[in-house]
Amino acid sequence: MARGYLGRPDLTEERFVPFEAEEVGGRVYRTGDLVRWRPDGQLEFLRRIDHQVKIRGNRIELGEVEANLITHPGVGEVAVIVREDVPGDKRLVAYLVGAGPDAPSITELHAHLGRHLPDYMIPAGFVLLERLPLTANGKVDRAALPVPDGRRPDLGTSYTAPRNTVERHITAVWTELLGIERVGVHDNFFQLGGHSLLATQVASRLRKALRVDVPVRAVFDHPTPAELAQNIADLMMAAINAQFAPAG
């Protein structure tokens, strides 16, 4: 079918591999398809294997995420890729073309995927496009998918600005770690793209800024700035009461 990839010797070496058999010789091409022999001698296609990625120790089939997203009635086309716009922070990002005039909110998409997939397979970011970029042969051009712009996504809830010092500290930390321009006090950390490693950083930074022992679990149990601020206020009050409690 070909001698290799034009201008891509690395990919040619990976996919066009030597095949040393007396009756064949030469090279064979690794298609990236996973198949099996059926009892009748036919090959049965199972799935692609070159779209499997590993993020924070979890193996993820990008095709499985795409297959579940496309079942939402508001999604017409979809492509899911791994981005590492911040070195060391790999994230799943889903690019969507709506199936109608009203695109689904991030909250809807999270709920839809949560019924079928584990949390680690839910994309950290969702980008709505008018159309997916295509290569010359009509396939999705994943290299041309744009960098998420950092605007607050449509979560299905209106933006509410921070109302006190603790909420301002929390939203400032989230804004920096998540790369989002502004965070509302009712925005969900995980729907904004947060994950367990970032939750650890949130707790660490809040401990230093507010001088209160904020456990990582608090970010999971109270995933909005309003809820987390109230929890931190309760922790502060408990610490004060413990300090002035009579001995014995």
TAVENDA-V505335 format. One record per run of one state. SS is the DSSP state (~ for helix, > for strand, _ for the rest). FROM is the first residue (numbers start at 1). LEN is the number of residues. If there is no record, write none. Layout:
# TAVENDA-V505335
ss = <SS SS>
from = <FROM FROM>
len = <LEN LEN>
This chain:
# TAVENDA-V505335
ss = <_ ~ > _ > _ > _ > _ > _ > ~ _ > _ > _ ~ _ ~ _ > _ > _ > _ ~ _ ~ _ > _ ~ _ ~ _ > ~ _>
from = <1 9 16 19 27 30 33 38 43 49 52 56 58 62 70 75 87 89 99 106 115 119 122 125 129 134 135 140 141 142 145 165 179 188 189 196 211 216 222 224 225 245>
len = <8 7 3 8 3 3 5 5 6 3 4 2 4 8 5 12 2 10 7 9 4 3 3 4 5 1 5 1 1 3 20 14 9 1 7 15 5 6 2 1 20 4>
